[in-house]
Amino acid sequence: MKYCYECDNEKDFHFVGIDRTYNVKGKGYSLAVQASFCDYCGQEIFDPDIDSAYQQQAFDLYREEHHLLKPSDFKAIREKYGLAIDRFSELIGLGKKTMWRYENGFIPDKAQNTLIRLMDNPENFRIVYEEGKGMLRPDEIARIEQALAEFKTHGVTECVIVQESAEWTPEPDNIISFEELALRTEWKKEARREYAAVL
Ligand SMILES: [Zn+2]
């Protein structure tokens, strides 16, 4: 039973498969959806929960098309550095609520998306962190320092932007174990993919 506005009462209903167009930033995405219809009057019973799930599907299509991060990606990048939503947002120069919006399903602005994607790389984040350190509390600084130290230990030190042209110089410092090499290669593969996606 669902509440039907037409009948002004709880009524039995059935799901019917229909095509529905959802608009995302001026572009329409046609989705095959299951809509509920009242068994008594035949009118559609609007279900906001189901509808918002479909709206999110349309958002996902738009994100894929425009190489935008998903809400879970935004969250994962921020959590890498142990900062609260509003603090991470402010540190990288965005409005207090911006990260909250993106982590909660809003479609990101392309330039802001690129900025946040670059923060995924600890070396990029370090630059922003060093510049904005003054606004951070001691406990926040401690968490970031710890995170950055851990990334360093695992060999993730190169910058996404410059590493493509960086040349291998066989100095004693550069001798690493096979284990470390495997880690670095894996990471570079990932970084190249991300770099390509940014472009
Ligand atoms: Zn009805």
Boltz pocket constraint, residues with backbone or C-beta under 6 A from the ligand:
constraints:
  - pocket:
      binder: B
      contacts: [[A, 4], [A, 5], [A, 6], [A, 7], [A, 8], [A, 11], [A, 38], [A, 39], [A, 40], [A, 41], [A, 42], [A, 43]]
      max_distance: 6.0
